[in-house]
Each structure stands twice: as structure tokens, then as C-alpha cells.
């Protein structure tokens, strides 16, 4: 089963695995410790009391519930009458409010991945931009992000700094390059030949591919692909995304079925998930047969998805990371009003395919596909909120309801299913005892109206309440709200 493989500790989570003590043991430890020295080492206890708890599993919400956090973990969840609150707990009165797991976005781009003037101006501040973008996700209650294309160096730098507790930010899972593509100034990505690129862009290509994951892999035998992917994995990505087809149109299949099987098998040997980019029917069928775990924005197929392919996705329990923000809501209404909403073409085709993937039984997640884009001072028009970090995730979550999910199913897609995509469902993604205390609190009911996801009043990550209003801590492009 591709969707729920054995759990593992990704490179970016070394030393951060949850302890996993049963809830009663955690509470007993807290209450039973005696003496000043022991008390000084006690983990903080936080009790949310009176909330409606939506735990992300798809079950009925717990009304007038209590959720107990000990240290970094959830110790107990249940009706108020069934959960004892220690006398020295920090009590947060949450009557009339709603607790959800922290959100997970399964397709973000927090680093620069284009060249030109923006790269020239900000090439020495790439880590600052990754940090700012990551913090904007956390500002909006996104406690875990999966970055699926970008510059591996600054991505791992910020990922690891967050893991060490040196800076505040969401949990990051990073891929770096889309394996088989040659970087932003290449034929595979942008239909640009290297001789047309300047020296800085060529250097940035190398920073993206790390010299081991680019177009040279297309010339390799399956056994050589096995060796090459290990060289890239040794650099520390948390998952692999590869190009089953090219980035441009017309799209061409990149790797043979045998080469894809070789790549996926070796990544799975490391206990890591594999996802792919594909925009053709056969280009999507081959990675599924090869054992891929996740399809990124599968609705971007250049034709209507077939019933046969939907059956295969359902049977293999493939995760579908849906880019709902650009095909729903205000973006969709503007598209319709423009008169370009021709059936079977462009965004109309993507919306129809998204509805078919969701209705056809794939495991949906929120994959906003947000990106940095051009520097603000170079933009000719404002960047739409639909693909901004954090707010774009909210819009995509709302869009899943417009595409056919219930609010409860959409919340599960943005929490539980996201953790499943990260192979970390044993650690986060639902509000259950023994899991990390990644929690958001809302002032309005998201089950009544999914847009109430915007009524965010508290963000907790691993038991620590985040001052989300103060993010980003050192603005580069976005600044603080007025």
C-alpha cells in the first residue's frame, strides 16, 4: 500500500521523534514528581478546557472537551468530565472555540527557483527568504510544510535551524530539485538552452541540481539511476520528487518504467516517500505502476482523466496533492467572468479533473503550490493571494469544499492526510494522545463554514504557543501587518 508505508525518521527530523508515552503515564509522571530538583525539570502542562475538538480523523467532534498537553505532546483528549486537569496546569478557557490539528501543506516552494533580476538582487539572502516564507505558513496555522521544489542548500539550512530550535518556524520536509530536471534555466524546465543563460543562472542551475540530479539522469541505465539517486539522498532531502514528464507543453515522458521503478525502490529503501510531476495520461500511469506515493497537482493533466486511471489510483491508494486555490473561489469567479471558461480547456479542465480525482477515491491533500516569484519591487502586477504562503493554504482548503469535500473531509485532507503524505502520521496530523501537540484554535466553527478557518486565534507547535501575530520575525519581502 503506497499511502501508509512504515514510518521513519526523515533526515530533517533527527533527534526530534516523539517519546510516545501513554497519556496516563505522562500525567502520572507530572503529578508524582516530588522535590525542587525534580519539579524544575517537569514539562509544562497546558489544558484547553471547554472547546469543541475536531481531531482530524473524520469522527464526530467532541463538544465541551478538554485537551491536555504535557511538554511537546498531547496527553489526553476527551469530554471535560473524562479528562482530569492537574492542579498546576496552565488552563486556557476555550469555551465557544474550536481546536484542530495544525495544518499541513503538501506542496510549497519557499526558496527562489527562478533566475533573472530577482536572483541577482537576492542570491545572498536565499536563506532569509526561505525563513520568511516558512514563518508566513506558521503565521496562518500551517505547522508542517512539504517543500517540493527549490534550492536544497537554503532549504536544509532553515529546516535544520527550526529543528534545533534556533528559529521559529513550521516543521519542514524538503525535496530540493525535481529529479531529472536541469534547473530553472534549462530545456527540461523552461525550454531554454544553457548557452542562452548567463553565468549566474548556470550557477543557480547547479545549486538546484547539486550536480547529481539533473538532466544527466535521463541518459542513465536503471542501475545507474539507482546509484545516482543515492548520491542525491546523501545530501539530506526528506522526500524525492521527480519529473515523470517535462515541465513545459507539449509534455514528454522522461524516464522509462524500469528507471522509475529503480528510482522509487531506492528511495523507499531509505524509508522516504516519492512523488512525481506529470501532465500526461501515460506519464502518470507509469509512475503509479512503478510504486509512486504521491501525485503533485494531478488535475493539471492536459486531457480529462480516464476512469481506468482513476480506478488505478484508488486501488493503489495514491495521495493526490490538489492545487485547489487557483481553480475555486475568487480566482474561479474571475476566470468565469473573463469569458475564458471553455469546457475541456485550461482552468476549466483542471477544475473538472480535480472534481473527478476527489470523487474517484484518491486520498486528497492540500497542495497550494505557493511560491516566492519575483521580488516585490520588480513585479508589474500584484501577486495573487491564491499562491502566497499561508493565506494560499487557507484558500486551497476552502477550495476543496467547493470541489466536493465536506468541511470535515477537507480538514482531514489538510491535517491527517498531509501527515500521511509526510510518512509521519504516527507523530502528528490528528489530535490524539501521544502525538506532537500541533494545535490551532479558531473562534468560529469550520464545520459550519470552512472559511472560518480564517478565525485563527492561537497556534501551538509541539506544545509551544507561537506568537503568530509577530511573524515573520525579520521581514524581507512581506513586512509586518499594519
TORRODO-687077 format. One record per residue (C-alpha): residue in three letters; z, x, y. Coordinates in steps of 0.1 Angstrom, whole numbers, padded with zeros to 4 digits, always signed. Last residue first. Layout:
REM residues N
ALAZXY ...
//
This chain:
REM residues 482
UNK+0099-0001+0475 UNK+0092+0009+0439 UNK+0094+0046+0432 UNK+0064+0068+0431 UNK+0033+0064+0409 UNK+0013+0096+0409 UNK+0038+0124+0407 UNK+0072+0107+0407 UNK+0103+0127+0396 UNK+0127+0104+0378 UNK+0101+0077+0369 UNK+0122+0057+0365 UNK+0152+0046+0386 UNK+0150+0009+0377 UNK+0153+0019+0340 UNK+0188+0033+0344 UNK+0189+0036+0306 UNK+0219+0023+0286 UNK+0224+0048+0257 UNK+0229+0034+0222 UNK+0197+0049+0208 UNK+0176+0036+0237 UNK+0191+0007+0258 UNK+0171-0012+0284 UNK+0186-0039+0305 UNK+0174-0067+0329 UNK+0139-0074+0318 UNK+0125-0107+0329 UNK+0089-0095+0322 UNK+0092-0105+0286 UNK+0094-0140+0301 UNK+0056-0140+0299 UNK+0061-0149+0262 UNK+0072-0184+0272 UNK+0097-0204+0251 UNK+0101-0176+0226 UNK+0104-0151+0255 UNK+0136-0169+0268 UNK+0146-0157+0302 UNK+0171-0131+0314 UNK+0159-0104+0290 UNK+0178-0076+0273 UNK+0161-0047+0256 UNK+0175-0028+0226 UNK+0169+0004+0208 UNK+0202+0009+0190 UNK+0190+0030+0161 UNK+0192+0012+0128 UNK+0222+0010+0105 UNK+0228-0027+0111 UNK+0197-0047+0121 UNK+0180-0053+0154 UNK+0144-0045+0143 UNK+0119-0018+0152 UNK+0140+0013+0145 UNK+0151+0038+0118 UNK+0140+0023+0084 UNK+0109+0010+0101 UNK+0099+0046+0109 UNK+0064+0050+0095 UNK+0051+0049+0131 UNK+0028+0020+0122 UNK+0058+0003+0106 UNK+0078+0008+0138 UNK+0050-0010+0157 UNK+0050-0038+0132 UNK+0087-0043+0137 UNK+0086-0042+0175 UNK+0054-0053+0193 UNK+0039-0072+0164 UNK+0073-0089+0158 UNK+0074-0100+0194 UNK+0038-0114+0190 UNK+0049-0133+0159 UNK+0078-0148+0178 UNK+0056-0158+0207 UNK+0032-0174+0182 UNK+0000-0155+0176 UNK-0034-0169+0184 UNK-0053-0147+0208 UNK-0034-0160+0238 UNK-0002-0150+0221 UNK-0016-0115+0215 UNK-0024-0114+0252 UNK+0012-0117+0263 UNK+0019-0085+0243 UNK-0011-0068+0259 UNK+0001-0078+0294 UNK+0036-0064+0286 UNK+0020-0032+0273 UNK-0001-0029+0304 UNK+0031-0031+0325 UNK+0044-0001+0306 UNK+0017+0025+0313 UNK-0012+0010+0333 UNK-0041-0004+0313 UNK-0040-0040+0323 UNK-0025-0032+0357 UNK-0061-0025+0370 UNK-0067+0009+0387 UNK-0075+0003+0423 UNK-0110+0012+0435 UNK-0127+0044+0445 UNK-0100+0065+0429 UNK-0097+0102+0440 UNK-0063+0100+0458 UNK-0049+0081+0429 UNK-0058+0108+0404 UNK-0084+0096+0379 UNK-0075+0080+0346 UNK-0039+0081+0334 UNK-0045+0059+0303 UNK-0034+0027+0286 UNK-0048+0019+0252 UNK-0026-0012+0250 UNK-0021-0010+0213 UNK+0003-0039+0205 UNK+0005-0043+0167 UNK-0012-0067+0143 UNK-0010-0066+0105 UNK-0043-0079+0093 UNK-0045-0114+0079 UNK-0078-0129+0090 UNK-0064-0148+0119 UNK-0055-0117+0138 UNK-0087-0099+0128 UNK-0107-0130+0137 UNK-0091-0135+0170 UNK-0096-0099+0179 UNK-0133-0103+0168 UNK-0138-0132+0192 UNK-0121-0113+0220 UNK-0143-0082+0214 UNK-0174-0103+0212 UNK-0166-0119+0246 UNK-0158-0085+0260 UNK-0193-0073+0254 UNK-0217-0097+0236 UNK-0215-0124+0209 UNK-0212-0153+0233 UNK-0221-0144+0269 UNK-0191-0141+0292 UNK-0209-0125+0321 UNK-0207-0154+0346 UNK-0182-0135+0367 UNK-0157-0163+0364 UNK-0155-0157+0327 UNK-0147-0120+0332 UNK-0122-0127+0359 UNK-0105-0151+0335 UNK-0105-0125+0308 UNK-0088-0099+0330 UNK-0063-0124+0343 UNK-0051-0132+0308 UNK-0070-0120+0278 UNK-0097-0095+0267 UNK-0085-0064+0286 UNK-0048-0066+0276 UNK-0054-0074+0239 UNK-0061-0038+0227 UNK-0051-0046+0191 UNK-0037-0019+0168 UNK-0047-0033+0134 UNK-0024-0022+0105 UNK-0042-0023+0071 UNK-0026-0043+0043 UNK-0052-0031+0018 UNK-0059-0067+0007 UNK-0059-0080+0043 UNK-0083-0052+0055 UNK-0106-0058+0025 UNK-0107-0095+0031 UNK-0115-0089+0068 UNK-0143-0066+0057 UNK-0158-0092+0034 UNK-0155-0119+0061 UNK-0176-0098+0084 UNK-0166-0086+0118 UNK-0190-0097+0145 UNK-0210-0069+0160 UNK-0204-0038+0180 UNK-0169-0034+0167 UNK-0144-0031+0196 UNK-0120-0056+0178 UNK-0109-0026+0156 UNK-0088-0013+0186 UNK-0073+0015+0165 UNK-0074+0009+0128 UNK-0043+0021+0110 UNK-0033+0033+0075 UNK-0065+0050+0063 UNK-0070+0051+0025 UNK-0106+0064+0019 UNK-0118+0028+0013 UNK-0104+0018+0047 UNK-0120+0049+0062 UNK-0154+0039+0047 UNK-0153+0002+0058 UNK-0148+0010+0095 UNK-0179+0032+0099 UNK-0198+0006+0077 UNK-0190-0021+0103 UNK-0195+0001+0133 UNK-0171+0008+0162 UNK-0147+0032+0145 UNK-0116+0052+0157 UNK-0092+0061+0130 UNK-0056+0062+0120 UNK-0036+0084+0096 UNK+0001+0083+0089 UNK+0023+0113+0081 UNK+0042+0122+0049 UNK+0028+0157+0049 UNK+0009+0149+0017 UNK-0004+0118+0036 UNK-0022+0142+0060 UNK-0038+0160+0030 UNK-0049+0127+0014 UNK-0064+0114+0046 UNK-0085+0145+0053 UNK-0098+0147+0017 UNK-0106+0110+0016 UNK-0124+0112+0049 UNK-0145+0142+0036 UNK-0154+0123+0004 UNK-0164+0092+0023 UNK-0187+0113+0045 UNK-0175+0121+0081 UNK-0192+0112+0114 UNK-0208+0077+0112 UNK-0230+0072+0143 UNK-0224+0050+0173 UNK-0252+0039+0196 UNK-0232+0039+0218 UNK-0205+0065+0225 UNK-0172+0076+0209 UNK-0188+0087+0176 UNK-0178+0072+0143 UNK-0150+0078+0118 UNK-0134+0098+0146 UNK-0100+0110+0135 UNK-0064+0101+0145 UNK-0037+0121+0129 UNK+0001+0115+0131 UNK+0031+0133+0144 UNK+0013+0163+0157 UNK+0030+0197+0153 UNK+0006+0227+0154 UNK+0008+0231+0116 UNK-0010+0198+0113 UNK-0041+0214+0129 UNK-0041+0242+0103 UNK-0035+0216+0076 UNK-0065+0196+0088 UNK-0087+0227+0085 UNK-0078+0234+0048 UNK-0085+0199+0037 UNK-0117+0198+0057 UNK-0128+0229+0039 UNK-0123+0212+0006 UNK-0143+0182+0018 UNK-0172+0205+0029 UNK-0173+0214+0065 UNK-0201+0209+0091 UNK-0184+0179+0108 UNK-0152+0200+0112 UNK-0170+0222+0138 UNK-0169+0191+0161 UNK-0133+0197+0170 UNK-0100+0201+0151 UNK-0093+0238+0149 UNK-0098+0254+0184 UNK-0068+0235+0198 UNK-0092+0205+0201 UNK-0077+0193+0234 UNK-0069+0226+0249 UNK-0103+0239+0237 UNK-0120+0211+0255 UNK-0099+0219+0286 UNK-0112+0255+0286 UNK-0148+0240+0285 UNK-0139+0217+0314 UNK-0125+0247+0334 UNK-0157+0268+0327 UNK-0181+0241+0339 UNK-0199+0218+0315 UNK-0236+0212+0313 UNK-0240+0240+0287 UNK-0214+0221+0266 UNK-0238+0192+0261 UNK-0226+0158+0274 UNK-0228+0127+0252 UNK-0193+0118+0263 UNK-0170+0122+0232 UNK-0192+0136+0205 UNK-0216+0154+0228 UNK-0188+0173+0246 UNK-0169+0174+0278 UNK-0139+0152+0269 UNK-0130+0172+0237 UNK-0151+0180+0207 UNK-0145+0151+0184 UNK-0139+0157+0147 UNK-0102+0150+0149 UNK-0092+0127+0178 UNK-0072+0153+0196 UNK-0034+0152+0202 UNK-0017+0129+0178 UNK+0017+0122+0194 UNK+0048+0101+0184 UNK+0071+0098+0214 UNK+0105+0082+0216 UNK+0108+0069+0252 UNK+0120+0090+0280 UNK+0150+0107+0297 UNK+0149+0145+0299 UNK+0168+0172+0282 UNK+0180+0150+0254 UNK+0165+0173+0227 UNK+0142+0145+0216 UNK+0130+0140+0251 UNK+0123+0177+0256 UNK+0104+0176+0222 UNK+0081+0148+0232 UNK+0076+0164+0266 UNK+0064+0197+0252 UNK+0046+0180+0223 UNK+0024+0160+0248 UNK+0020+0190+0271 UNK+0004+0210+0243 UNK-0014+0183+0223 UNK-0037+0173+0251 UNK-0047+0137+0246 UNK-0055+0110+0221 UNK-0033+0086+0201 UNK+0000+0086+0219 UNK+0024+0065+0199 UNK+0051+0051+0222 UNK+0087+0041+0214 UNK+0113+0026+0237 UNK+0089+0004+0256 UNK+0114-0016+0278 UNK+0093-0016+0310 UNK+0109+0015+0325 UNK+0105+0032+0291 UNK+0068+0029+0295 UNK+0070+0043+0330 UNK+0090+0072+0316 UNK+0062+0082+0293 UNK+0037+0081+0322 UNK+0059+0103+0343 UNK+0067+0128+0315 UNK+0030+0131+0306 UNK+0021+0136+0343 UNK+0048+0163+0347 UNK+0035+0180+0315 UNK-0001+0181+0330 UNK+0010+0196+0362 UNK-0010+0229+0361 UNK-0043+0211+0355 UNK-0035+0187+0383 UNK-0061+0193+0410 UNK-0090+0207+0389 UNK-0082+0182+0362 UNK-0085+0153+0387 UNK-0117+0168+0401 UNK-0136+0168+0369 UNK-0121+0168+0334 UNK-0108+0140+0312 UNK-0080+0139+0287 UNK-0050+0139+0310 UNK-0018+0130+0292 UNK+0000+0097+0285 UNK-0027+0081+0264 UNK-0012+0051+0246 UNK-0020+0033+0214 UNK+0008+0020+0192 UNK+0031+0006+0219 UNK+0066-0001+0206 UNK+0090-0024+0223 UNK+0128-0020+0221 UNK+0143-0046+0198 UNK+0152-0079+0214 UNK+0183-0094+0230 UNK+0181-0126+0251 UNK+0204-0138+0279 UNK+0223-0170+0286 UNK+0256-0155+0276 UNK+0252-0117+0276 UNK+0287-0105+0286 UNK+0286-0068+0280 UNK+0318-0056+0264 UNK+0327-0019+0263 UNK+0347-0017+0231 UNK+0384-0007+0233 UNK+0397-0038+0215 UNK+0371-0036+0187 UNK+0348-0066+0185 UNK+0348-0085+0153 UNK+0315-0102+0143 UNK+0315-0135+0124 UNK+0326-0159+0151 UNK+0301-0145+0176 UNK+0271-0151+0153 UNK+0256-0120+0138 UNK+0247-0083+0143 UNK+0268-0053+0133 UNK+0269-0015+0136 UNK+0237-0009+0155 UNK+0233+0029+0160 UNK+0235+0056+0187 UNK+0273+0056+0191 UNK+0286+0023+0177 UNK+0266-0007+0189 UNK+0279-0043+0181 UNK+0256-0073+0186 UNK+0273-0106+0190 UNK+0255-0140+0189 UNK+0257-0172+0208 UNK+0224-0182+0191 UNK+0209-0160+0164 UNK+0171-0163+0165 UNK+0153-0177+0134 UNK+0135-0150+0114 UNK+0104-0131+0123 UNK+0120-0097+0117 UNK+0121-0088+0154 UNK+0159-0094+0158 UNK+0158-0121+0184 UNK+0195-0124+0194 UNK+0205-0151+0218 UNK+0234-0135+0236 UNK+0271-0145+0237 UNK+0285-0109+0234 UNK+0268-0076+0236 UNK+0294-0051+0223 UNK+0293-0014+0231 UNK+0313+0012+0212 UNK+0312+0048+0223 UNK+0315+0074+0196 UNK+0349+0088+0189 UNK+0352+0126+0196 UNK+0380+0124+0221 UNK+0398+0100+0199 UNK+0401+0126+0171 UNK+0416+0152+0194 UNK+0440+0126+0210 UNK+0453+0113+0177 UNK+0442+0085+0155 UNK+0409+0074+0140 UNK+0411+0041+0121 UNK+0394+0017+0146 UNK+0363+0038+0151 UNK+0359+0049+0115 UNK+0365+0013+0103 UNK+0337+0001+0126 UNK+0313+0026+0113 UNK+0323+0020+0077 UNK+0318-0018+0082 UNK+0284-0013+0096 UNK+0271+0008+0067 UNK+0264+0044+0077 UNK+0227+0051+0084 UNK+0230+0086+0099 UNK+0199+0081+0119 UNK+0174+0110+0119 UNK+0173+0130+0150 UNK+0173+0166+0137 UNK+0136+0168+0136 UNK+0120+0137+0152 UNK+0089+0152+0168 UNK+0078+0168+0135 UNK+0079+0134+0118 UNK+0109+0127+0095 UNK+0096+0107+0065 UNK+0095+0071+0052 UNK+0075+0062+0021 UNK+0044+0042+0028 UNK+0045+0007+0043 UNK+0011-0003+0056 UNK-0011+0016+0032 UNK+0000+0000+0000 
//
